[in-house]
Amino acid sequence: MGLVWQDLRYGIRMLAKSPGFTAVAVLTLALGIGANTAIFSLIDAVMLRSLPVRNPSQLVLLQWHNRHRWIGSTEYSSFSDCGDTGFRGGSGCSFPLPIFEEIRSQTNAFSGVTAFAGPARLNLSGNGPASIVKGEIVSGDYFSTLEVNAVIGRTLGPADDTPSASPAAVLSYAYWQSAFGGSRSVLGRTILLNNVAFTIVGVAEPSFTNLSPGKKQDLWLTIAMVPRLGIDWGQKIEGLHNWWLVLMARLRPGASIVQAQTAASLIFRNEVLHGAKPLSKAADDPGIFLTRAQEGLSGTRGHYSEQLYILMFAAGTILLIACANVAGLLLSRAAARQKEIAVRLALGAGRVRILRQLLTESLLLSVAGGAVGIIFAYWGVHAVTALMSGNSSRFPFVVSPDWRVLSFALGASIFTGIFFGLAPAVRGTRVDLTPALKENASTIPGGSTRGWRRFHLGSGLVVVQVALSVLVLIGAGLLVRTLEHLRNINPGFDTRNVLLFSVDPTLLGYKDAQIENLYREMRDRLAALPGVISVAYSSDALLSGGLWGSTVHIEGQPPKSDVHVDMFAAGPKFFSTMRIPLLEGRMFTSADYEQAAQASAAKKAAEQKANPQAPPATAGKPVPTLSAAVAVPHAAVVSVLVNKAFVRRYFANENPLGKGINRGRGESGANDGSSAVSPKSSGWQIVGVVGDTKYNTLRRDIHPAVYVPFTSGSAYFELRTKANPTGFVPEVRDVANQLDNNLPLSNVSTQTRNIDGLLSQERLVARLSSFFGLLALILACIGLYGLLSYEVSRRTREIGIRMALGAQQRDVLRLVVGQGIVLAIVGAGVGVGVAIGVTRYLSSMLYDVHANDPVTIASVAILLLLVALLACYIPARRATRVDPMVALRYE
């Protein structure tokens, strides 16, 4: 320990004697280590963080499998908890309530079984202005199974999960702080959720932020309260027709996953094969498999994982460049310290002893760089999370330093210290004592061949830096071009000066007729506001992420040739407000909306009569049932519009007007993360053709689309204004409060901000990769500049002799610049070759640009050579100013 302390003191003194070198090396390493620590902090929060519950390794997720299609009338809802594929995929993690109750009561392999679903969008009033909150639906043993406690009050229990229980709610800690100011008087307070009175009984502990990664909730309610709330996917929950609950269990001590899986599968098979209404066949081998909850609950991880891994690769490349840069500095410094090392060797020091001393100095540099890098990482994490959250109020993952992040920073510091310090240290100990101890050592090429070999490693480090910088720059260029292409896409409608907001009167129990009157009155009042050009409403907002699809059969197509199309419910003046052109036929009329409302009412009545257990459908939205075909009473034909892509694919050589469309068996909606299919119905007739528009995202190709008249349900309003639409938000809220002060507005935004939100991750990756690319280029050029500067200093006498013998300034300039440009060209060639093989992994993130785009590669190569030329010119210019007489006396 005494020798270690001696090495540390000596190393600190030596670094203090070279403050410029130390500052440059520490700052370079801090950038590399800080960038890697920042990105690793995000990867840790998104991909590696364990569930915020006690003993998470004991928790398992139940998932079912079945080979073929299910039999019978069923509804299936998925909320992105586990990458659910649903009935069509043959596996999933959503279960009906009766199966959950059977497994909970009959399986002895678990110490607890719980169920949850959602979160559901709920209308909250009783705490200031009405607002939309996210309520997770859970069983009464949810908190006890997860072993989560309350910070104040109590959690929900089995007694709260009965039909006769008083409605109780538990708040999340974050929502308690934001909505109630963290006041303890919140206990016992009554709030209204969808006009149902709930008593707040507790607040969950702060560490329990979410269960499925990235999903957020404001409060928790019990399953027994769902029928009272009128949630569409939670109605008629007693039978096997409604699959909507995610099941988790805690293994009993001593029980294995295999034993528990066998027990749960027996119960599941018995229910679906031998129940009152069998849902499957024995040949389909229905069963349950268990996975660790940490692995099975994926949540929204998939939305960020690819971008984070790309950024981690770029940050790792920056760290390699930084290491090569500092290694080059140390090589130059080791050459300057030859006489010192020779003296120490001559006085009896062993080479291992000197090697240890030089490595100690390298480790001191890396640890100092790591300490400064943690500061950079703290700032970088906040900047990146702000960019990744886009228009959201907060990043959905909790990013906070823990032992993994600190261990990563420490490990990166030690690794880099050894990595960049080992080769210079070994090189520094290989000193020839006789020439090194002379007062004047020759530096003329040929006078010391060992001196030439010493710079082979330095040149190689510069080539590596240039190659890595080219790799990062090409990747950044491809991502920047992708962002530009997405920004320049014509969405098919005018995005300027459009204000968007959504309302959902169904949460307050509004009936179809009431909804129709509310929307009509709201549209008229908003249109009367000064500065408002036009107002419309629809089932969804374009380019807001929502998507509704349906399977249809088109007149004139072969039997049993159903096709999948996009669906959109448009209210009056929607196309004129969004400035979507009419290409053929006519727009919707008031008679079309009346006929659509009658057809919707007749269809719902027929479905309820044919299947009394099915939940009531919501007009204007995908109907969440998978039932056999229902005979719908004859009604007036419903007029629909189609887009140009529909005509191009199905009526390329004929007039589409007047053609009929029948609904097929499959329908899906992505607005709430659920999937569904609907019964067959008929009676659509094409009356017009409108222009193509992007639907949910900019990346998705334009698909054939069918526009139906909007009748009822939740809606998005679109206001086109003369000036900046954000200034109309207070007036819009006043209009909504005048109509119903319990009706909150949500998703208030502008159309352009919505589009920016869709591009938030592309913008983040493009910006950060560009930053990393420019940083890599600067570090590589600094390395090239440092190598040439030291070469000029070392060869000052040689340059003086050349000039004394008649060499001109241009000859010296060409000599030095040529050496640097050769290194830059070799590095660029290696980097381009590596990039051609590596950038194909970016293909899924690119849009309208090839992974090996020649324009990007050529642009990066030209940029690199120009910057490298500047880096070479400065030391070369200094070399041309050498005075031959001074140079000959230099040594």
LUMLUM-53900 format. One record per residue (C-alpha): x, y, z. Coordinates in pm, whole numbers, padded with zeros to 5 digits, always signed. Each point is the difference from the previous one (the first is absolute). Layout:
<rs>
XYZ/...
</rs>
This chain:
<rs>
+00000+00000+00000/+00295+00228+00066/+00123-00046-00357/-00351+00060-00136/-00029+00322+00197/+00345+00104-00123/-00105-00063-00362/-00317+00201+00050/+00184+00299+00146/+00264-00006-00271/-00267-00037-00270/-00195+00297+00133/+00316+00214+00005/+00090-00097-00357/-00349+00078-00128/-00002+00330+00188/+00325+00098-00175/-00183-00028-00337/-00333+00174+00062/-00074+00047-00371/+00053-00365-00082/-00196-00110+00309/-00295+00230-00076/-00026-00113-00362/+00025-00369+00093/-00253+00024+00287/-00250+00198-00211/+00034-00244-00290/-00061-00298+00226/-00284+00178+00180/-00185+00046-00327/+00037-00368-00088/-00080-00139+00346/-00280+00254+00059/-00173-00079-00328/+00012-00373+00071/-00119+00041+00358/-00292+00218-00110/-00119-00247-00261/+00055-00295+00234/-00212+00177+00264/-00287+00009-00249/+00053-00364-00103/+00004-00096+00368/-00327+00184+00064/-00175-00134-00311/+00139-00352-00044/+00176-00117+00318/-00179+00150+00301/-00173-00265+00211/-00369+00025+00088/-00059+00252+00282/-00139-00265+00237/+00146-00216+00274/+00158-00330-00103/-00077+00044-00373/+00176-00328-00087/-00293-00191+00156/-00258+00160-00231/-00107-00180-00317/-00222+00105-00290/-00266-00239-00131/-00031-00032-00378/-00225-00234-00196/+00059-00182-00329/-00236-00164-00247/+00079-00133-00347/-00307+00112-00192/-00284+00247+00008/-00220+00011+00308/-00357-00117-00018/-00295+00200+00115/-00084+00363+00066/+00293+00179+00162/+00146+00346+00043/+00372+00048+00041/+00171+00311+00138/+00373+00058+00032/+00171+00297+00162/+00362-00046-00113/+00115-00167+00320/+00177-00300-00151/+00019+00033-00378/-00335-00178-00028/-00090-00147-00339/-00354-00098+00098/-00233-00255-00155/+00149+00043-00346/+00351-00072+00125/-00083-00310+00202/+00137+00135+00327/-00062+00284+00240/-00012+00115+00360/-00362+00121+00024/-00243-00229+00189/-00369+00009+00091/-00102+00061+00360/-00135-00356+00067/+00332-00162-00094/+00184+00240+00230/-00231-00089+00288/+00042-00375-00064/+00379+00020-00009/+00008+00216+00313/-00223-00234+00198/+00130-00341-00116/+00377+00035-00050/+00220-00073+00302/+00327+00079-00178/-00055+00374+00044/-00001+00201+00319/-00204+00263-00180/-00163+00062-00340/-00107+00344-00122/-00151+00154-00312/+00013+00344-00156/-00102+00181-00319/+00022+00341-00157/+00057+00272+00086/-00345+00126-00093/-00068+00361-00088/-00234+00139+00266/-00170+00335+00045/+00097+00141+00341/-00184+00286+00167/-00015+00123+00359/+00357+00133+00007/-00014+00324-00192/-00075-00002-00374/-00099-00335-00149/+00289-00198-00145/+00083-00333-00160/+00195-00243+00221/+00142-00346-00057/-00145-00261+00234/+00151-00349+00027/-00262-00270+00062/+00132-00255+00252/-00121-00290+00212/-00032+00043+00375/+00319-00198+00069/+00210+00207-00242/+00206+00191+00255/+00034-00292+00244/+00123-00232-00277/+00252+00257-00121/+00092+00084+00362/-00048+00372-00059/-00096+00222+00294/-00161+00340+00035/+00193+00311+00097/-00315+00136+00167/-00332-00171+00061/-00039-00354-00129/+00003-00194-00323/-00293-00180-00163/-00100-00337+00144/-00232-00291-00083/-00282+00171+00190/+00012+00286-00252/-00041-00242-00291/-00361-00102+00052/-00312+00135-00175/-00141+00127+00330/+00320+00179+00110/+00023+00375+00023/+00205+00132-00295/+00358+00060+00114/+00307+00132-00183/+00372+00006+00070/+00205+00282-00153/+00347-00032-00148/+00262+00202+00183/+00075+00219-00305/-00367+00081-00059/-00049+00073+00371/+00282+00252-00017/-00108+00165-00326/-00379+00008+00040/-00039+00025+00379/+00324+00171+00098/+00104-00293+00217/-00258+00094+00266/-00078-00269+00258/-00357+00133+00016/-00065-00186-00323/-00087-00312+00205/-00375-00044+00016/-00060+00257-00270/-00267-00078-00262/+00065+00035-00371/-00226-00076-00296/+00122-00244-00264/-00240-00020-00295/-00258+00153+00237/+00052-00280+00257/+00107+00111+00351/+00329-00159+00117/+00170+00043+00335/+00378+00044+00003/+00129-00253+00254/+00376+00022-00051/+00306+00095-00204/+00242-00264-00130/+00364+00019+00106/+00223+00222-00220/+00211-00286-00138/-00304-00168-00159/-00012+00207-00316/-00139-00263-00237/-00011-00375-00057/+00025-00030-00377/+00311+00199-00107/-00083+00344-00132/-00374-00012+00070/-00138+00269+00227/-00307+00009+00221/-00144+00260+00235/-00204-00225+00226/-00116-00357+00060/-00358-00134+00019/-00136-00349+00059/-00151-00227-00267/-00339+00004+00174/-00034+00372-00076/+00037-00039-00378/-00370-00056-00081/-00093+00316+00189/+00251+00207-00197/-00146-00095-00338/+00336-00091-00157/-00082-00158-00337/+00260-00279+00015/-00094-00079+00361/-00371-00072-00035/-00158-00345+00052/+00315-00133+00167/-00152-00306+00165/+00032-00246-00291/+00275-00144-00216/-00075+00229-00294/+00203+00297+00126/+00380-00051+00003/+00153+00313+00151/+00193-00073+00322/+00377-00050+00033/+00083-00262+00264/+00305-00004+00225/+00086-00232+00286/+00259-00030+00274/+00155-00344+00030/-00041-00176+00332/+00336-00066+00173/+00135-00333-00122/-00225-00016-00308/+00164-00011-00342/-00122+00174-00315/-00057-00339-00166/-00227-00118+00282/-00197+00324+00002/-00032-00001-00379/-00136-00356-00001/-00258+00082+00267/-00116+00319-00175/-00019-00174-00341/-00229-00274+00137/-00248+00259+00125/+00021+00199-00322/-00053-00305-00223/-00296-00111+00208/-00167+00340-00035/+00049+00046-00376/-00059-00365-00098/-00267-00121+00242/-00179+00314+00114/-00365+00073-00063/+00097+00149-00338/+00331-00155-00117/+00230+00250-00169/+00262-00236-00144/+00073-00357-00103/+00237-00250+00157/+00192-00022-00328/+00088+00369+00034/+00189-00078+00324/-00109+00304+00201/+00217+00069+00301/+00187+00251+00213/+00369+00074+00016/+00167+00212+00267/+00277+00255-00045/+00178+00213+00253/-00191+00325+00035/+00319+00200-00058/+00034-00159-00345/-00367-00041-00091/-00118+00355+00070/+00141+00196-00291/-00226+00307+00016/+00125+00279-00225/+00364-00112+00001/-00018-00082-00368/-00070+00366-00086/+00344+00105+00124/+00229-00303-00007/+00121+00025-00359/+00082+00370+00023/+00182-00045+00331/+00215-00282-00131/+00094+00207-00304/+00095+00290+00225/+00197-00233+00227/+00196-00122-00301/+00075+00360-00102/+00100+00094+00355/+00223-00307+00024/+00169+00104-00324/+00062+00345+00149/+00165-00163+00301/+00228-00205-00228/+00100+00315-00188/+00065+00179+00328/+00217-00288+00119/+00197-00001-00326/+00039+00377+00027/+00134-00010+00354/+00220-00298-00088/+00156+00213-00274/+00061+00281+00249/+00161-00244+00240/+00223-00136-00276/+00122+00350-00073/+00047+00067+00371/+00186-00329+00046/+00240+00102-00278/+00064+00331+00176/+00068-00186+00329/+00258-00238-00149/+00289+00160+00185/-00189-00015+00333/-00081-00367-00049/+00357-00074-00112/+00139+00161+00314/-00236-00203+00221/+00098-00321-00178/+00370+00087+00031/-00045+00054+00375/-00141-00353+00038/-00377+00031-00044/-00161-00308-00156/-00204+00026-00317/-00304-00146+00181/+00032+00272+00262/+00002+00273-00266/-00284-00171-00187/-00208+00006+00317/+00078+00369+00052/-00107+00091-00354/-00320-00205+00032/-00072+00174+00331/+00014+00336-00179/-00234-00134-00270/-00246-00120+00263/+00013+00338+00173/-00091+00165-00329/-00286-00242-00064/-00143+00027+00352/+00011+00380-00022/-00165-00023-00342/-00266-00232+00143/-00074+00241+00287/-00049+00290-00242/-00186-00236-00235/-00262-00075+00267/-00080+00372+00009/-00033+00000-00378/-00217-00314+00022/-00237+00159+00253/-00056+00294-00233/-00021-00226-00304/-00265-00229+00152/-00233+00291+00067/+00049+00135-00351/-00060-00338-00164/-00310-00082+00206/-00147+00340-00085/+00051-00075-00369/-00126-00360+00024/-00319+00098+00181/-00103+00221-00295/-00332+00170+00077/-00058-00213+00311/+00011+00162+00341/+00272-00231+00127/+00219-00288-00107/-00191-00325+00074/+00302-00168+00166/+00165+00099+00326/+00361+00090-00073/+00204+00022+00319/+00358-00103+00088/+00034-00340+00164/+00277-00247+00066/-00008-00126-00359/+00056+00347-00146/+00277+00086+00247/+00160-00340-00056/-00011+00061-00373/+00168+00339+00036/+00269-00143+00229/+00056-00301-00225/+00018+00220-00310/+00256+00225+00169/+00225-00288+00107/-00033-00176-00335/+00084+00311-00199/+00294+00078+00228/+00152-00340-00066/-00109-00009-00366/+00154+00328-00111/+00290-00008+00246/+00141-00349-00047/+00155+00039-00347/+00164+00340+00071/+00128-00131+00334/+00153-00309-00158/+00146+00214-00280/+00141+00246+00254/+00195-00269+00186/+00177-00115-00318/+00273+00264+00020/+00355-00047-00138/+00203+00146+00285/+00314+00101-00194/-00154+00243-00252/-00275+00110+00243/+00256+00120+00259/+00188+00209-00258/-00048+00375+00015/-00090+00018-00371/-00180-00296-00153/-00041-00015-00373/-00348+00036-00140/+00093-00017-00366/-00168-00293-00176/+00256-00267-00038/+00181+00115+00310/-00243-00194+00217/-00213-00265-00163/-00156-00065+00342/-00138+00351-00013/-00179-00075-00326/-00154-00316+00142/-00126+00190+00300/-00228+00205-00222/-00145-00301-00178/-00228-00050+00301/-00088+00370+00012/-00089+00000-00368/-00210-00311+00050/-00190+00169+00281/-00077+00295-00226/-00126-00235-00273/-00226-00172+00255/-00139+00335+00116/-00072+00113-00354/-00164-00333-00091/-00224+00004+00307/-00099+00361-00058/-00093-00080-00360/-00217-00288+00124/-00189+00224+00245/-00031+00282-00252/-00148-00226-00269/-00253-00138+00249/-00089+00353+00110/-00031+00112-00362/-00244-00280-00080/-00214+00085+00304/+00002+00371-00077/-00108-00067-00359/-00278-00223+00134/-00124+00280+00223/+00005+00246-00289/-00192-00238-00225/-00264-00051+00268/-00032+00374+00054/-00045+00061-00372/-00277-00258-00042/-00325+00141-00133/-00262-00146+00239/-00282+00073-00242/-00162+00278+00203/+00088+00347+00128/+00168-00030+00341/+00033+00374+00065/-00208+00184+00262/-00202-00301+00116/-00086-00043+00368/-00090-00350+00123/-00166-00123+00318/-00198-00306+00100/-00312-00048+00211/-00168-00317+00122/-00359+00057+00119/-00057-00377+00031/+00202+00010+00324/-00276+00217+00147/-00276-00232-00120/-00111+00201-00304/-00228-00189-00240/+00032+00013-00377/-00261+00271-00048/+00152+00213+00276/+00345-00038-00153/-00129+00108-00339/-00160+00313+00149/+00312+00079+00205/+00232-00022-00299/-00230+00206-00220/-00029+00275+00262/+00375-00003+00073/+00083+00021-00370/-00235+00292-00054/+00132+00196+00300/+00362-00059-00091/-00062+00101-00362/-00147+00328+00126/+00325+00098+00177/+00184+00288-00168/+00297-00126-00197/-00134-00355-00046/-00034-00096-00366/-00159-00344+00030/-00074-00270+00260/-00046-00375-00040/+00019-00318+00204/+00091-00361-00069/+00064-00336+00164/+00372+00074+00015/+00247+00268-00097/+00221-00055-00301/+00365-00065+00085/-00071-00046+00370/+00103-00368+00022/-00351-00148+00002/-00104-00255-00263/-00328-00180-00069/-00011-00281-00253/-00266-00238-00129/-00037-00297-00231/-00246+00063-00286/-00129-00169-00311/-00015+00220-00308/-00263-00033-00269/+00133-00172-00309/+00276-00186+00184/+00002-00384+00019/-00191-00162+00289/+00195-00050+00323/+00256+00258-00110/-00031+00244+00291/+00262+00272+00018/+00124+00216+00288/-00053+00376-00028/+00044+00303+00221/-00315+00139+00155/-00074+00357+00106/-00319+00161+00129/-00028+00360-00120/-00242+00262+00128/-00155+00290-00194/+00247+00232-00177/+00295-00222+00089/+00145-00012-00352/-00042+00373-00064/+00150+00087+00340/+00303-00223-00057/+00011+00108-00368/-00012-00350-00139/-00110+00030-00364/-00308-00170-00147/+00106-00181-00319/-00327-00161-00109/-00364-00011+00109/-00125+00195+00301/+00065+00057+00371/-00218-00120+00289/-00338+00169+00048/-00221+00028+00308/-00211-00286-00138/+00309-00223-00007/+00059+00060+00370/-00363-00076+00086/+00011-00327-00195/+00329-00098+00166/-00145+00064+00348/-00306-00213-00079/+00215-00283-00136/+00227+00013+00306/-00294-00014+00240/-00158-00292-00189/+00328-00187-00005/+00062+00041+00373/-00353-00110+00080/+00041-00312-00216/+00334-00084+00162/-00140+00033+00351/-00295-00217-00091/+00219-00270-00160/+00263+00010+00275/-00137+00138+00329/+00333-00061+00177/+00199+00215-00239/+00096+00351+00113/-00188+00286-00161/+00176+00142-00305/+00104+00360-00035/-00108+00163-00323/+00260+00161-00213/+00274-00232+00135/+00103-00361-00068/-00260-00235+00146/+00184-00221+00256/-00151-00342-00067/+00099-00320-00176/-00339-00153-00050/-00160-00193-00278/-00172+00200-00267/-00296+00192+00134/-00303+00056-00215/-00048+00374-00014/-00347+00125-00087/-00024+00164-00337/+00090+00366+00020/+00078+00279-00241/+00330-00032-00181/+00278+00190+00180/+00201+00230-00224/+00377-00015+00030/+00299+00171-00158/+00321-00170-00107/+00346+00135-00068/+00192-00001-00325/+00213-00298+00112/-00319-00205+00040/-00109+00080-00355/+00345-00060-00140/+00018-00348+00148/-00358-00128-00041/-00162+00211-00274/+00294+00093-00221/-00193-00037-00326/-00358+00083+00100/-00207+00263+00173/-00015-00065+00378/-00306+00218+00064/-00302-00205+00095/+00202-00314+00076/-00088-00191+00316/+00220-00107+00292/-00087-00266+00255/+00175-00025+00331/+00196-00321+00053/+00081-00186+00321/+00304+00185+00126/+00032+00346+00146/+00273+00149+00212/+00052+00324+00184/+00327+00126+00141/-00125+00308+00184/+00007-00158+00346/+00248-00280-00056/-00277-00257-00036/-00084-00224-00291/-00344-00111-00110/-00205-00145-00284/-00359+00068-00095/-00297-00181-00150/-00082+00009-00366/-00225+00280-00112/-00084+00144-00337/-00146+00307-00158/+00291+00231-00092/-00001+00184-00329/+00279+00215-00141/-00122+00352-00073/+00331+00186-00031/+00375-00025-00033/+00236+00224+00200/+00374+00057-00013/+00254-00224+00171/+00121+00098+00347/+00237-00143+00254/-00196-00159+00283/+00175-00087+00326/+00369+00057-00074/+00215+00155-00269/+00203-00318-00055/-00299-00220-00081/-00093-00025-00366/-00340+00128-00107/-00245-00292+00003/-00347-00028-00153/-00236+00180+00236/-00375+00018+00052/-00154+00311+00162/-00333-00055+00178/-00231+00265+00151/+00078+00067+00365/-00299-00075+00222/+00102-00008+00369/+00274-00089+00247/+00315+00186+00099/+00125+00249-00255/+00284+00224-00104/-00086+00359-00094/+00196+00184-00268/+00000+00383-00007/+00158+00183-00291/+00091+00354+00100/+00134+00310-00170/+00282+00052+00252/+00205-00212+00240/-00250-00262+00128/+00154-00026+00349/-00147+00340+00084/-00352-00144-00033/+00042-00261+00274/-00151+00213+00284/-00305+00085-00211/-00048-00363-00097/+00009-00104+00365/-00256+00268+00084/-00237-00135-00265/+00038-00355+00133/-00063+00114+00359/-00312+00188-00107/-00141-00318-00153/+00104-00232+00285/+00252+00097+00268/+00060-00368+00076/+00113-00070-00357/+00381+00031-00018/+00202+00066-00312/+00298-00227-00055/+00280-00035-00255/-00009+00374-00066/+00262+00069-00263/+00057+00138-00345/+00029-00212-00312/+00361+00106-00054/+00088-00084+00360/-00160-00341-00043/+00221-00063-00301/+00304+00121+00194/-00094-00248+00271/-00009-00282-00254/+00352+00096-00105/+00135+00052+00352/+00203-00320+00008/+00132+00046-00353/+00096+00355+00092/+00168-00119+00321/+00206-00268-00172/+00094+00232-00287/+00109+00278+00234/+00197-00221+00237/+00162-00200-00277/+00094+00326-00173/+00147+00128+00325/+00193-00323+00047/+00113+00010-00363/+00130+00357+00024/+00166-00081+00332/+00165-00304-00157/+00120+00212-00293/+00143+00265+00232/+00178-00260+00216/+00141-00173-00307/+00128+00328-00142/+00146+00095+00337/+00181-00333-00004/+00128+00065-00351/+00102+00353+00094/+00178-00121+00313/+00190-00269-00188/+00119+00240-00271/+00085+00273+00250/+00217-00236+00197/+00152-00132-00324/+00091+00354-00104/+00153+00072+00340/+00196-00327-00003/+00125+00055-00354/+00083+00370+00028/+00373-00064-00062/-00080-00216-00305/-00226+00270-00139/+00274+00258+00055/+00254-00215-00185/-00244-00050-00290/-00057+00374-00028/+00374+00072+00029/+00058-00238-00290/-00254+00188-00217/-00346-00135+00089/-00273+00258-00061/-00291+00075+00236/-00243-00177-00232/+00219-00312+00020/-00012+00002+00380/-00373+00074-00009/-00057-00289-00239/+00210-00231+00219/-00196+00062+00319/-00348+00035-00153/+00058-00305-00217/+00077-00213+00306/-00323+00112+00170/-00220-00033-00307/+00127-00352-00065/-00101-00097+00354/-00341+00167-00049/-00059-00176-00334/+00096-00340+00143/-00225+00058+00302/-00287+00117-00221/+00034-00306-00222/-00005-00235+00297/-00296+00189+00152/-00205-00012-00320/+00066-00373-00035/-00112-00064+00358/-00303+00229-00041/-00121-00188-00309/-00013-00317+00209/-00141+00157+00318/-00258+00256-00112/-00234-00270-00130/-00105-00044+00363/-00147+00350-00025/-00237-00100-00280/-00307-00025+00226/+00056+00358+00117/+00052+00151-00345/-00263+00145-00232/+00043+00057-00374/+00378-00039+00023/+00214-00312-00049/+00237-00115+00273/+00292+00030-00247/-00111+00333-00144/+00286+00124-00224/-00092+00368+00048/+00038-00028+00377/+00325-00195-00024/+00149+00245-00250/-00109+00301+00206/+00158-00143+00316/+00324-00081-00184/+00025+00352-00145/-00076+00159+00339/+00261-00214+00169/+00270+00082-00254/-00070+00374+00022/+00018+00000+00380/+00307-00227-00007/+00166+00238-00246/-00056+00285+00247/+00138-00211+00285/+00310-00081-00209/+00054+00352-00131/+00055+00163+00341/+00308-00207+00103/+00120-00002-00363/-00016+00380-00011/+00204+00013+00319/+00259-00234-00156/+00048+00236-00298/+00097+00278+00237/+00298-00189+00144/+00325+00205-00011/+00272-00239-00129/+00269+00159+00223/-00216-00034+00311/-00103-00353-00099/+00362-00115-00035/+00062+00114+00360/-00339-00146+00117/+00148-00297+00177/
</rs>
